[in-house]
Amino acid sequence: MVQVIEGERASAEGHKLFAVTVLPDAGQAPGAVLCWHHGVGEHIGRYEKVFARLAQAGIAVYSGDIVGHGKSEGHRAYIESYTDTVEEFLALCEWAAADVKARYPGAAPPFFIGGHSLGGLVAALACHRDQTRWAGLMVCSPAMDVEMGLVLKIQAALGGLLAAIAPRARMVPAVDPKDMNPDPKCVEDYCNDPLNTVGNLPMRTGNEVLKAMRWLRARWPDFTLPIYMHHGEGDKCTSPKASQAFVAAASSTDKTANIVPGGYHEVLLTAGVADTLTDNMIKWIKDHATGPRAAAASGAGTAAGATEGGNATAAAGAAAKM
């Protein structure tokens, strides 16, 4: 039976953060470790079945609710600074590396980094800091870009100003939950889950996400490590075309891209598709858990890459469940 360990961490700003670790059976050392980041407005409990499958396959998962999400403290779905979000995720990764070292003395298993939607974007940003720490990057329906309607384009033009004047105002149009999953029961469960934040996003959140997208897009070719990506063909929340463009632009020679025909945003949580995608993730991780790169991918280290930031002042346009 897999081990599910719930705990508490503290953010750099002092928020209490809900942490979840899912390990293989007691006595079984993991063959790999995945540090995972969830999407905006949701919580980590939604990935319980996925994490259990990974742990059953010998892959330990370290994750938790980020600031302002799920069981963690903070203003709901509010991102003050995307660079802070990246730093918090890297802090989780450092904590995971230390925990693995303490639990499993000896050679450390290879570490992978990944996430869903906004989590995919944050994972890519964190990975960009120092790719040598990771055996591979796994992005699932990542928020590399969004399709903008008229309202979002207007907000994009005024995003920096609006985010400064009314940072917590929920003015960024949220995607229709029915566009996230084809199963009406799953949509109903999502809307009724008190740990989710349903509805428009804060202006600052939208603006920070767009800044993050723009900063990373100029650096897509920098990626040289193995990359795994899957995305639903019919995703109306984040852009499958942008995900394909990211993979194509990356300089890595080891790239796996899977566009799921007719898939919605939450293909990883869609009945009839989820099990196959989880199997694909498990196989990909295991296939990349050996070799010189994997042996050096400890998940710990000092950020060596470029620091995100920049002067992008456009927009709170990145609405939707990222």
VEXDREN-2710 file (C-alpha; in Angstrom, 1 decimal):
% VEXDREN-2710
k/r/px/py/pz
1/MET/0.0/0.0/0.0
2/VAL/1.3/3.4/-0.9
3/GLN/2.1/5.9/1.9
4/VAL/0.3/9.2/1.9
5/ILE/1.9/11.8/4.3
6/GLU/0.2/15.1/4.9
7/GLY/2.0/17.9/6.6
8/GLU/2.6/21.6/6.8
9/ARG/5.3/23.9/5.5
10/ALA/5.8/27.7/5.8
11/SER/6.0/30.0/2.8
12/ALA/8.6/32.7/2.6
13/GLU/5.9/35.2/3.7
14/GLY/4.9/33.0/6.6
15/HIS/1.8/31.4/5.2
16/LYS/1.0/27.9/6.4
17/LEU/1.2/25.6/3.3
18/PHE/-0.5/22.2/3.1
19/ALA/2.0/19.6/1.8
20/VAL/1.4/16.1/0.5
21/THR/4.0/13.4/-0.1
22/VAL/3.0/10.1/-1.7
23/LEU/5.5/7.3/-1.4
24/PRO/5.8/3.7/-2.6
25/ASP/5.1/0.9/-0.1
26/ALA/7.1/1.0/3.2
27/GLY/10.5/-0.4/2.7
28/GLN/10.5/0.2/-1.0
29/ALA/12.9/3.0/-2.1
30/PRO/11.5/5.0/-5.0
31/GLY/13.1/4.6/-8.4
32/ALA/12.3/8.3/-9.2
33/VAL/10.8/11.4/-7.6
34/LEU/8.3/13.8/-9.2
35/CYS/7.9/17.3/-7.8
36/TRP/4.4/18.5/-8.9
37/HIS/2.6/21.8/-9.1
38/HIS/-1.2/22.1/-9.5
39/GLY/-3.1/24.7/-11.5
40/VAL/-4.6/28.0/-10.5
41/GLY/-7.9/27.9/-8.5
42/GLU/-7.7/24.2/-7.7
43/HIS/-6.0/22.1/-5.0
44/ILE/-3.7/19.1/-4.9
45/GLY/-6.2/16.6/-3.6
46/ARG/-7.7/16.4/-7.1
47/TYR/-4.6/14.4/-8.2
48/GLU/-4.9/11.7/-5.4
49/LYS/-5.5/8.9/-7.9
50/VAL/-2.8/10.0/-10.3
51/PHE/-0.3/10.2/-7.4
52/ALA/-1.3/6.8/-6.0
53/ARG/-0.7/5.2/-9.5
54/LEU/2.7/6.8/-9.7
55/ALA/3.7/5.7/-6.2
56/GLN/2.5/2.1/-6.9
57/ALA/4.9/2.2/-9.8
58/GLY/7.7/3.2/-7.5
59/ILE/7.7/6.9/-8.2
60/ALA/7.5/9.2/-5.1
61/VAL/5.5/12.4/-5.5
62/TYR/6.1/15.6/-3.5
63/SER/3.5/18.4/-3.8
64/GLY/1.0/20.5/-2.0
65/ASP/-1.4/23.5/-2.2
66/ILE/0.3/26.7/-3.1
67/VAL/-0.3/30.0/-1.4
68/GLY/-4.0/31.0/-1.6
69/HIS/-5.2/27.6/-2.8
70/GLY/-6.8/24.6/-1.2
71/LYS/-5.9/24.0/2.4
72/SER/-3.0/26.6/2.3
73/GLU/-3.3/30.1/3.7
74/GLY/-3.5/33.2/1.6
75/HIS/-6.0/35.2/-0.4
76/ARG/-7.8/32.9/-2.8
77/ALA/-6.3/32.3/-6.2
78/TYR/-4.1/35.3/-5.7
79/ILE/-0.6/35.5/-7.1
80/GLU/1.3/38.5/-5.9
81/SER/4.4/37.8/-8.0
82/TYR/5.0/34.9/-10.3
83/THR/8.7/34.9/-9.4
84/ASP/7.6/34.3/-5.8
85/THR/5.5/31.4/-6.9
86/VAL/8.5/29.9/-8.7
87/GLU/10.7/30.4/-5.6
88/GLU/8.1/28.7/-3.4
89/PHE/8.0/25.7/-5.8
90/LEU/11.8/25.4/-5.7
91/ALA/11.6/25.6/-1.9
92/LEU/9.3/22.6/-2.0
93/CYS/11.7/20.8/-4.3
94/GLU/14.6/21.5/-1.9
95/TRP/12.5/20.2/1.0
96/ALA/11.7/17.1/-1.1
97/ALA/15.4/16.4/-1.8
98/ALA/16.2/16.7/1.9
99/ASP/13.3/14.4/2.8
100/VAL/14.3/11.8/0.3
101/LYS/17.9/11.9/1.5
102/ALA/16.8/11.4/5.1
103/ARG/14.3/8.6/4.3
104/TYR/16.5/6.7/1.8
105/PRO/20.2/6.8/2.6
106/GLY/22.5/6.0/-0.3
107/ALA/22.3/6.9/-3.9
108/ALA/19.5/9.5/-4.5
109/PRO/16.8/8.6/-7.1
110/PRO/16.5/10.9/-10.1
111/PHE/14.2/13.9/-9.7
112/PHE/11.7/15.1/-12.3
113/ILE/9.7/18.3/-12.2
114/GLY/6.2/18.9/-13.6
115/GLY/2.7/20.2/-13.3
116/HIS/-0.7/20.8/-14.8
117/SER/-1.8/24.0/-16.4
118/LEU/-0.4/26.9/-14.5
119/GLY/1.7/24.3/-12.7
120/GLY/3.2/23.3/-16.0
121/LEU/4.3/26.9/-16.6
122/VAL/5.7/27.2/-13.1
123/ALA/7.5/23.9/-13.4
124/ALA/9.1/25.1/-16.7
125/LEU/10.1/28.4/-15.1
126/ALA/11.6/26.6/-12.1
127/CYS/13.4/24.1/-14.3
128/HIS/14.9/26.9/-16.4
129/ARG/16.8/28.1/-13.4
130/ASP/19.0/25.0/-13.4
131/GLN/18.2/22.2/-15.8
132/THR/21.0/20.0/-14.4
133/ARG/18.9/19.3/-11.3
134/TRP/16.3/17.4/-13.2
135/ALA/16.1/14.2/-15.2
136/GLY/13.2/15.6/-17.2
137/LEU/10.4/18.2/-17.4
138/MET/6.8/17.0/-17.5
139/VAL/4.1/19.5/-18.5
140/CYS/0.4/18.5/-18.7
141/SER/-2.0/20.9/-20.5
142/PRO/0.5/23.7/-19.6
143/ALA/-0.3/27.4/-19.6
144/MET/2.2/28.3/-22.2
145/ASP/-0.3/30.7/-23.7
146/VAL/-4.1/31.3/-23.9
147/GLU/-6.5/32.2/-26.7
148/MET/-7.6/35.8/-26.0
149/GLY/-11.1/37.2/-26.7
150/LEU/-11.9/40.9/-26.9
151/VAL/-12.2/41.4/-23.2
152/LEU/-8.9/39.7/-22.5
153/LYS/-7.2/41.7/-25.1
154/ILE/-8.5/45.0/-23.6
155/GLN/-7.4/43.8/-20.2
156/ALA/-4.0/42.8/-21.6
157/ALA/-3.5/46.4/-22.8
158/LEU/-4.3/47.8/-19.4
159/GLY/-3.1/44.9/-17.2
160/GLY/-0.2/46.5/-15.4
161/LEU/-2.3/49.5/-14.5
162/LEU/-5.3/47.5/-13.4
163/ALA/-3.1/45.1/-11.4
164/ALA/-1.6/48.0/-9.6
165/ILE/-4.9/49.8/-8.9
166/ALA/-7.1/46.9/-8.0
167/PRO/-4.8/43.8/-7.6
168/ARG/-7.4/41.6/-5.9
169/ALA/-10.4/42.7/-7.9
170/ARG/-11.8/39.6/-9.7
171/MET/-12.0/41.0/-13.2
172/VAL/-10.2/38.4/-15.2
173/PRO/-12.9/36.3/-17.0
174/ALA/-12.8/32.7/-15.8
175/VAL/-13.3/29.9/-18.3
176/ASP/-16.6/28.0/-18.2
177/PRO/-16.1/24.9/-16.0
178/LYS/-17.9/22.9/-18.6
179/ASP/-15.0/23.5/-20.9
180/MET/-12.6/21.7/-18.5
181/ASN/-14.0/18.2/-18.5
182/PRO/-16.5/16.4/-20.8
183/ASP/-18.2/14.6/-17.8
184/PRO/-21.0/16.7/-16.3
185/LYS/-20.5/15.0/-13.0
186/CYS/-16.8/16.0/-12.9
187/VAL/-17.8/19.5/-13.7
188/GLU/-20.4/19.5/-10.9
189/ASP/-17.9/18.1/-8.4
190/TYR/-15.4/20.8/-9.4
191/CYS/-17.9/23.6/-8.9
192/ASN/-19.1/22.2/-5.6
193/ASP/-15.7/21.5/-4.1
194/PRO/-15.1/24.2/-1.4
195/LEU/-11.3/23.9/-1.8
196/ASN/-11.5/25.1/-5.4
197/THR/-11.8/28.8/-6.3
198/VAL/-14.5/29.0/-9.0
199/GLY/-15.1/32.3/-10.9
200/ASN/-13.1/35.2/-12.1
201/LEU/-9.5/35.6/-11.2
202/PRO/-7.8/38.5/-9.4
203/MET/-6.3/41.2/-11.7
204/ARG/-2.8/40.7/-10.3
205/THR/-3.0/36.9/-10.8
206/GLY/-3.9/37.3/-14.5
207/ASN/-1.2/39.9/-15.0
208/GLU/1.5/37.9/-13.3
209/VAL/0.6/34.8/-15.3
210/LEU/0.8/36.7/-18.6
211/LYS/4.2/38.2/-17.6
212/ALA/5.4/34.7/-16.8
213/MET/4.3/33.3/-20.2
214/ARG/6.0/36.2/-22.1
215/TRP/9.2/35.9/-20.1
216/LEU/9.4/32.1/-20.8
217/ARG/8.4/32.2/-24.4
218/ALA/11.5/34.1/-25.4
219/ARG/13.5/31.4/-23.8
220/TRP/11.9/28.2/-25.1
221/PRO/15.0/27.3/-27.1
222/ASP/17.0/27.2/-23.9
223/PHE/15.5/23.9/-22.8
224/THR/17.9/21.0/-23.5
225/LEU/16.6/18.4/-21.0
226/PRO/14.1/15.6/-21.8
227/ILE/10.6/17.0/-22.1
228/TYR/7.2/15.2/-21.9
229/MET/4.0/17.1/-22.8
230/HIS/0.4/16.1/-23.2
231/HIS/-2.5/18.4/-24.1
232/GLY/-6.1/18.0/-25.1
233/GLU/-6.8/19.0/-28.7
234/GLY/-10.0/20.7/-27.7
235/ASP/-8.6/22.6/-24.7
236/LYS/-10.3/26.0/-24.4
237/CYS/-8.5/27.0/-21.2
238/THR/-4.8/26.8/-22.3
239/SER/-3.4/26.6/-25.8
240/PRO/-2.5/23.2/-27.3
241/LYS/-0.9/25.0/-30.2
242/ALA/1.4/26.9/-27.8
243/SER/2.4/23.6/-26.1
244/GLN/3.3/22.2/-29.4
245/ALA/5.2/25.3/-30.3
246/PHE/7.1/25.1/-27.0
247/VAL/8.2/21.5/-27.6
248/ALA/9.2/22.3/-31.2
249/ALA/11.2/25.3/-30.1
250/ALA/13.0/23.5/-27.3
251/SER/16.6/22.6/-28.2
252/SER/16.3/19.2/-26.5
253/THR/16.8/16.1/-28.7
254/ASP/14.6/14.0/-26.4
255/LYS/11.0/15.3/-26.7
256/THR/7.6/13.5/-26.3
257/ALA/4.4/15.3/-27.3
258/ASN/0.9/13.9/-27.1
259/ILE/-2.1/15.9/-28.4
260/VAL/-5.1/14.0/-27.2
261/PRO/-7.9/14.0/-29.9
262/GLY/-10.9/15.8/-28.7
263/GLY/-9.4/16.2/-25.2
264/TYR/-10.5/18.9/-22.8
265/HIS/-8.3/20.9/-20.5
266/GLU/-8.3/18.2/-17.7
267/VAL/-7.4/15.2/-19.9
268/LEU/-5.4/13.9/-16.9
269/LEU/-8.6/13.8/-14.9
270/THR/-11.0/12.6/-17.7
271/ALA/-12.5/9.1/-17.5
272/GLY/-11.4/6.8/-20.3
273/VAL/-8.2/8.9/-20.9
274/ALA/-6.7/9.4/-17.5
275/ASP/-5.4/5.9/-17.0
276/THR/-3.7/5.8/-20.3
277/LEU/-2.1/9.2/-19.8
278/THR/-0.9/8.2/-16.3
279/ASP/0.6/5.0/-17.7
280/ASN/2.3/7.1/-20.3
281/MET/3.7/9.3/-17.6
282/ILE/4.9/6.4/-15.6
283/LYS/6.6/4.8/-18.6
284/TRP/8.3/8.0/-19.6
285/ILE/9.7/8.6/-16.1
286/LYS/11.0/5.1/-15.9
287/ASP/12.5/5.3/-19.3
288/HIS/14.4/8.4/-18.2
289/ALA/15.3/7.3/-14.7
290/THR/18.7/5.8/-15.7
291/GLY/21.8/7.1/-17.4
292/PRO/24.3/9.9/-16.7
293/ARG/21.7/12.7/-16.6
294/ALA/19.4/10.8/-14.3
295/ALA/22.3/10.0/-11.9
296/ALA/23.1/13.7/-11.5
297/ALA/19.5/14.9/-11.2
298/SER/19.2/15.2/-7.4
299/GLY/16.5/17.9/-7.4
300/ALA/18.7/20.0/-5.1
301/GLY/21.0/22.9/-5.9
302/THR/21.4/26.6/-6.3
303/ALA/19.5/28.3/-9.1
304/ALA/22.0/29.0/-11.8
305/GLY/19.8/30.1/-14.7
306/ALA/18.3/33.5/-15.6
307/THR/16.0/34.9/-13.0
308/GLU/12.5/35.6/-14.2
309/GLY/11.1/39.1/-14.0
310/GLY/11.4/41.7/-16.7
311/ASN/9.4/44.8/-17.4
312/ALA/6.3/43.2/-19.0
313/THR/3.4/45.4/-17.9
314/ALA/0.7/43.9/-20.1
315/ALA/-2.2/42.3/-18.9
316/ALA/-4.3/40.3/-16.9
317/GLY/-5.3/38.4/-19.9
318/ALA/-4.3/34.9/-18.8
319/ALA/-7.7/34.0/-17.5
320/ALA/-9.1/30.5/-17.2
321/LYS/-8.1/27.6/-15.1
322/MET/-4.4/27.5/-15.6
END
